[in-house]
Amino acid sequence: MKISFPVRAATRFACALTVAVALAACGDDNGTGPNAGSITVSVTTTGSGPEGYVVTVDNGDGQDVAANGDVSIAVEAGSHSVALTSLGSCSVDGTNPVTVDVPAGGDVPVTFTVTCGGEPAATAIAFASARSGNYNIYTILDDGTGLKQLTTDADPDFSLLPAWSPDGSKIAFSSTRERSSTGLDIWVMDADGSNQTRLTDAAGQNGRAAWSPDGSKIAYASIVDVDVGGQTTQVGEIWVMNADGSGATALTSDGAFANSPSWSPDGSKIVFQSNRDGTDQIYVMNADGSGITRLTNGDWGDQQPAWSPDGTKIAFQSTRDAADPNAVDVTDFEIYVMNADGGSPTRLTNNDVFDGNVAWSANGSKLVFDTRRDGNEEVYVMNADGSNPVNVTNNPSEDGFARYHP
């Protein structure tokens, strides 16, 4: 079976107003009406660090909280994302941001445990590995410890392409199960591997799932074989669906090969790769599919973009440094980072083998990626400037498609 998502060839691959105006325009959305509730954020810090941090709800204005203290925030009833920021060199042990559901008149506690000084706590990475004989989904800490197998597909089935939900409670992935190895569908499971549920049931290969920042939607690529003048070619389009698999809608429909969507942190845009103008290049569009704009422009392949958590950068893989950038069998991809508008591309890796499939850590300080520098495919992490690359998986099997816990 030909699988397009792992392919390496260049040819593939707010009511922000015053209180008075808000009351008139937004009803009870300011958290003081009959639908109001509250969130109490408590912080416990170990080690020497800042005197306090900043709490944000739904990426709104921040509120100060002491390093070992708490703060209560009035909100409208409903689902909210709570983040602890301004951490300096400290790190949150566990999920950050946290998604909570606040009932009308209720108070929901959120606790952050922060570690300062010394080495930061290890962070979980989801990845696919063939160490069981064929690809399954695993998690591992970025220090190489704590390996856990989450799926148990056996030949001829396999699972790959994991993607964490924004709150870290679920992992979307692609699998051939229930397809008789004729394609891929997107599934979702709890972060411990339980409650595995199929989301798509469509022809072709459905993968590269990417959750919207609020966790309500999943963007993905759907790739099908079509006959063009008697020859079979692959067409890939970017789709979006609700997180439960309903409401699937195509965002692109140009008959080219589009792949690897990644949301901007504010959820307003999606960056992706496409060969609509010839070679694979990086494009960005509004979250509804409008306003498609090209970000890279060269006679080579630029693929698999990943938006940084702060929204200022996009990491991607490129063959621009290969001896023959457009050779069908080119394997010399390098990792680059550029400004979100496509400017100032900077090379981060320098090998004559594959480096790619890059993704950011939650705080933007590290990148996780695949590389064949050790002969087989391994998962590595490095600092966001390309320094200090470290082998995380270190196994003779094929390991890849890694994503940091949010």
Secondary structure, DSSP 8 states (H G I E B T S, - for coil): ---STT---TT-----S-HHHHHHHHTTTTTTSTTEEEEEEEEEEESS--SEEEEEETT---EEEETT-EEEEEEESEEEEEEEE--TT-EESS-SSEEEEE-TT-EEEEEEEEE-SSS----EEEEEE-TTSS-EEEEEETTS---EE-----TT--EEEEEE-TTSSEEEEEE-TTTTTS-BEEEEEETTS-S-EE----SSEEEEEEE-TTSSEEEEEEEEEEEETTEEEEEEEEEEEETTS-S-EES--SSSBEEEEEE-TTSSEEEEEE-TTSS-EEEEEETTS-S-EE----SS-EEEEEE-TTSSEEEEEE-TTSSSTT-TT----EEEEEETTS-S-EE----SS-EEEEEE-TTSSEEEEEE-TTSS-EEEEEETTS-S-EESS--SS-EEEEEE--
